Amino acid sequence: MDKHSGDNAIPEDNNVSHTIESFKETDIAKIALDSANVGIWIMDPASRKFFPSERTREMFGFLPKEEMSFEDAMLKVVDKQRKNVVEAIENAFKKRSILYIECPIIDLHDNKKRWLSITGGFSSSTVSNSYFSGIIMDITEQKQSDLRRSKFIGMVSHELKTPLTALKAYVQMLNNWAKKQKDNFTIGTLSKVDKQVKKMLNMINSLLNLSGAEAGKIHLNKAEFRLDVLINEVVEETLFITSTHNIIINPCNTVSINADRDKIEQVLVNLLSNAAKYSDNTADIEIGCVLKDSEVEVSIKDKGLGIAPADIDKLFMPHYRVESKETENIAGFGIGLYLCAEIINRHNGKIWVESEPGKGSNFKFTLPVS
């Protein structure tokens, strides 16, 4: 019997190898893009000439051979999001930085909303003779799944919050009774129960805020208040919960801002809690604020584990947690920093971190001053 006969025989065909060898890199790239259902685009930032692929046109609701300018594409973006998308793209051009945005568009053919992710970057590090190019993906199914999950989290969180609020009220009533009875043991025990209830309420509030952020529904109730006063209040409250750490308040300017006080308090609490969570009990944590022109910069510095450069760029993404032997036993959902970033961005501020493994981290954010 021929060794090549039978069901598993491999025919000796030189045409197969010749065909494979004749493939160009561009052919392989096109097949890969088509298989991944990805559109590509190229743009000259100087002339604003825009070159979309057929799949990119389709994703924006145009026919494959139909003309589509950059302005035409932006007109398909939902009205509320259009300004932010254009600003993000212009900012990437100006700073020569990586672009990544997610935006909803309305397809005029079927009048349905779809979600697209747009990624891009410069082809060259030099200013001359370079162009901006990227890919576009349809992430509608992923977004719908995320929204369903967010709605579920929001519903469950609301249901959990009601009995916990009642439990907190009963603990306070019992605590008042114990004080009248001068029952120190009961007072101490109820104090610990109250701390745990506060922790659970904070976690539930974080989940509610996460579902709101992912649905684009972080609402701000802005009012004028003193940021330096809020910082002192948050530090006092944090020391009550995590009394093992020493928090140093660096001299702060008298700063008034127009912002959502509760949301900024949440940012401060999250950053201070993180600093305490990822640093040794004996290590100091420093917090301070400095006026810089028309904005105030707040910093929370610790001497903890630090963050590797590869993790810094992903740190403010939802559900992202740094995975290492040192952090595997530290509890958390990976949503605190994401919520901080969403809140600060909604206030037209910036948030970032300066860190080095083994030498601690310095989280900073800015807010416009009144």
N, C-alpha and C positions, 0 to 999 in steps of 0.2 A: 504494500500500500504506500502511496506517495505520502511523504511526511507532511505535505501541505493540504491533504484531502481531509474531508470531514467537516462538521459544523463549525469548528473553531479555526479552520484554515485561514491563513493570511495570504492573499494573492500577491505574487511578485509583480508589482506594477510600478514601473519607473515613472509613469505619469503622475502618480500620487505624490511622490517626493518632489517631482519637478513643480507640481502645482503649489505645494507648501512653500518651496523655496522662492517661488515667483511672487508671493505675497509681499507687499511693501508695508512698512510700518504704519503708513497712513491708512491702509486697508484694514489692518488689525485694529487700529484705534477706532475707526468708523464702526466696525463690527461690535467692538466692546461698548461704544457709546449707544449704538442702537439696541443692543441687548439690555443695557442698563436703563434704557428709556430716558436718556439724558440729552438735554439740548446744550449747544455751545454758542458762545457769542464773543465778538471781538469789537473793541471800541478804541478810537483814537481820541484821547482826552483833549488834545489841542483843537482838532477840527470838528470833534463830536460826530464823526462818521461812525455809523453803527452797522455791524455785519452779523446778523443772527442766522443760525442754521434753520433748516426747515422745521426741525422738532421744536426749536425755541419759539418760532412763529406759532406753531400749533398750540403750545402751552399757554401762550398769551391770547389764544382765541382767533388767530389769523389763519388763513389758508396757507398750505405749504409754500406756494409760489407768490403769495401776496406780499406787497411791499410793507415793511414795518420799520419805522424810524424809532429812535430812542424815545422821543416824545410820544409817539403812538403807543409804545409799550407802557409808559408811565401813566397814560390816560386810562389804562385798564386796571390800575391799582385802585383799591377802594379809597374813596375820598379822604377818610380820616387818616389813612396810613401814607398817602402819596407824598406829603411834605417830608415825613421822616425818611422815607425810602430815598428820595432824591438827595436829601441832605447827607445821608450815609454814603451814597455813591460819590457825591462831590467831595466829601471829606476823605474818602479813600484815594481819590485822584490827587487831592492837595497834599496829603501826608504820605502818599505812595505806600499805603498800608494794605493789608489783606482785607477783603470785603466779605462779610457773611451776613445776610439778612434773610428774614422770612417775611413774606407779605401776602395778603389776600388779594386776589384779582376777581373781576367780574367778567365772565365770558358773555359777550353780547349776543352770541348765536343761541345759547340756551338760557342765558340770564342766571347762570348758577355761579356760586362763589367757589373758587379753588385756591389752594395755598401753594406757593412756590418758594423754594429756597434758592437764593442767588449767591453764588460764590465767585470771587474773582481776585486777580492780582496782576501786577506788572510783569511783562515778559522779560524785562531787563532792569538791572539796578541803576543804569545810567538814564538821565533825563531825556537825552536825545535818542531818536530812533528806537523808541519803546512804545508798546501799546498795552492796553488793559484787556485781559481776556478772562473768561470764566465759564462755568457750567450752571445750568438751571435744571432743577428736579421738581417734579410734582409730588408734594408731600401732603396732599389732601387727606388721604386715608390715615396717615400718621397723626395729623392734627385732629381729625375727628375722633380718633382713639384717645388722644390726650385729653380732649374736651370731655369725653364720656367719663374718663377716669377722674378728671377734676371735679365733675359734677357729683360723682359717687363719693369722692373724698369730702367734698363740701357738705353733702347730705349727712354722711356718717358723723362728721365732726360736729355739726349742729346738734345731732341727737345726743352725742356724748357730752357736749358742753352744758346742756340743761341740767342733768343730775349732778354734775360736778359743781355748778354754781350753787345749787341747793345745798350740797355737802359742805361747801365753803361757809355758807351762812350758818349752818348748824354748828360747825366747828367754832365759829366766832361766838355764837350764843353760849356754847359749853365753856369756852375760854373765859367769858365774862362771869359765868356762874362760879367757875373754879377760883377766879381771883377774889370773889366775894367770900368764898369759903377758905381762902388762903391755902389752897391745896397745891403746893409747889410741884408735886409729882405730876398731877394731871395737867397743870399749866405747861410744864416742859414737854409732856407727851403730845398735847394738842398743838403746841408750836411746831413740832416735827411733822405732825399730820398736815398742818396748814402749809408747810413748805412743799410737801409732796403734791398737795392739791394744786398749788401755784405752778409747780413744774408741769403737771399734766395739762393745766389750762394754757400754759405757754406753748406746749407742743401742739395742742388742738388749734390755738390761734395761728400758729405757723402753718398748719395744714390748710386752714381756711384761707389764709393769705396766699398760699401756694396755688390753690384752686382758682383764686381770683386773679392772680398774676398770669397764670397760663391761659385764662379766658380773656385776658386783657381788661380786667375789671378792678384794678387797684384805684380806688377813689380817694382823693386827697381832700381833707377838710383843713384848708390853710388858715392860719391866724398868726398874729405877731406874738413872739415870745422870746425870752432870753435863753440862748443856747448854753451859756456858761452855767446858768442856774440849773438847767435840765441835766447837764453833765454831772454836777454835784449830786443831784437827786438819784440819778441812775447808779452812780458809784456807791452811794449809801445803801441802796437797795441790793446791789450786787454783793457788797460785803456782808449783808445780812444772810444771803443765801450761800455764798462761798467764802466763809470767814477765814479759810486757811491761807488765802492769798493776801499779799500786801499791795494795794492799789495806790499809786502815787499820782496825784493830780498836779500836773505842771501848771504854773500860773497862766490863767486864761484871760483874754481881753473880755471886756463887757460887750457882748455881741447879741444884737437883736436880728432875728430872721423871720421871714414870712413863710411858714411851712406847716405841714401836718405834724403837730407835736407828738401824737401817739406813734406815728410811723417812724419819726426820727428817734424816738425813745426805743422803739423796737430794734432799729439798726444798732444803736449804742449797746443795748442789752446783748444782742447776738454777738457783736464783736468782742465785748468784754467776757462773755461766757466762753467763747472760743479760745480767747487768750488764757483763761483759767484752765480750760479743759486740756489744752495741749502744752502746758508748761508745768514745771515742778512746783510743789506747794510752797517751797521756800523762795521761789523766784519772784522778783518784783514785776508788776505790770504798770506801765506808765500811760496816762491819757492826758491830752492837752489840745488846745485849739489856738490857731494863730490867724490873725487877719492878714489877707493878701489882696490888696486892691479892692475889687468889688465882690470878693468871696472870702469865706472862712474855711480853713483847712483843719480838720480834726484827725488826730492820729492816736492809735491804740497800739502800743509796743509791748511785746513780751520777749522773754528769753527762753522760749520753749524749743520744740522739735525743729522748727523751720520747715520750709517748703522747697522742694526741688524745682529747678527752672522748667522742667517738662510739665509740671502740674500747675504752675502759676496761671498759664493761659486758660486752663479749663476750670479753674477754681470757682468761678462765678456762674458756671453752668448748672442747670437743675439736676439734682440727684447725684452730682459728682462728689466723690470722697477720695481723699488721698489714701491709697492702700499701701500699708507697710506693716512690719512687725510691731512697730511702736504704736500704730493707730488701730490695730485690729480689735483691741479690747475697749476702745473708746466709742460710746454709743452716739448715734446721730442718724438723721435721715438724709443728710447731704442737701438740705434745702435752705439753710440759714443764710449762707453767703449769696445764694441766688436771689433770695428775697431782699437782702440788703441792696444788691445791685439794682434790682427793679425799682425799689423805693427811691434810691438816690438818683437814678436816671429820670424818673418821673418828676423829680424836683430840679431837673436841668443841672445836676451836679455830676461829679466823676468819682469813681471808687477804684482803688488799686491796692496792690500789696508789694512791699519790698521785703525780700526774705532770702535767707541762706540756710541750707540744712545744718542743723546743730547749733545755729546761732540766733534763732528766734525769728519773729516776723513783726513787721510794722504795717498794719492796715491803715490806710488813709482814705478820707473822702472829703469832697468839697461841696459847699452849698452857697448859693448867692446870698449876699447880705441885703438887708432892707435898705 
